[in-house]
């Protein structure tokens, strides 16, 4: 089954998707894209709770995102 999933990810790969590519998995990136969040500046306008409510975003993606944001000195707004 994992071979099938890897194939799906490979077929749907689009190198033009630059924002958070290599940081988050495709479902989490698509969740942000659906909300038109395509920069750290826009992301900082949301609370952590709001982002976790997006379909395709889970705890693992949030941990990776918070680490990435911390490296770039960007933080979520206070809830």
C-alpha positions in Angstrom: 0.0 0.0 0.0 2.8 2.4 0.7 4.1 2.0 -2.8 0.7 3.2 -4.1 0.8 6.2 -1.8 4.3 7.1 -2.9 3.2 6.8 -6.5 0.3 9.2 -5.9 2.6 11.7 -4.2 5.0 11.5 -7.2 2.3 12.0 -9.8 0.9 15.0 -7.9 4.2 16.6 -7.3 4.4 20.2 -8.7 7.8 21.9 -8.4 6.1 25.3 -8.7 4.7 24.8 -5.2 7.4 26.6 -3.4 5.9 27.7 -0.1 6.9 25.2 2.7 7.9 22.6 0.1 10.2 20.1 1.9 8.8 21.3 5.3 5.2 20.0 5.2 3.5 17.1 3.5 1.2 17.8 0.6 -2.1 17.6 2.5 -0.9 20.3 5.0 0.4 22.5 2.2 -2.9 22.1 0.3 -4.8 23.1 3.4 -2.8 26.3 3.6 -3.1 26.9 -0.1 -6.9 26.5 0.1 -6.9 29.3 2.7 -4.7 31.4 0.4 -1.8 31.3 2.9 1.3 31.5 0.8 3.8 33.3 3.0 5.0 33.4 6.6 3.6 36.9 6.9 0.1 35.7 6.1 0.6 32.6 8.3 1.5 34.9 11.3 -2.0 36.4 11.1 -3.5 33.1 12.2 -3.5 31.4 15.6 -2.2 27.9 16.1 -5.7 26.7 16.9 -7.1 28.1 13.6 -4.4 26.3 11.6 -5.0 23.0 13.4 -8.7 23.2 12.4 -7.8 23.1 8.7 -8.6 19.7 7.0 -5.2 18.0 6.3 -3.4 19.6 9.2 -2.4 17.6 12.2 -0.1 17.7 15.2 2.9 16.4 13.3 2.5 19.1 10.6 2.1 21.7 13.3 5.3 20.7 15.1 7.2 21.0 11.8 5.6 24.3 11.0 6.3 25.8 14.4 10.0 24.7 14.1 10.3 26.3 10.7 8.6 29.5 11.9 10.8 29.7 14.9 13.9 29.4 12.6 12.6 32.4 10.7 11.5 34.3 13.8 7.8 34.3 12.8 5.1 33.4 15.3 1.4 32.7 15.4 -0.9 35.4 16.7 -2.2 35.0 20.2 -5.5 33.2 20.4 
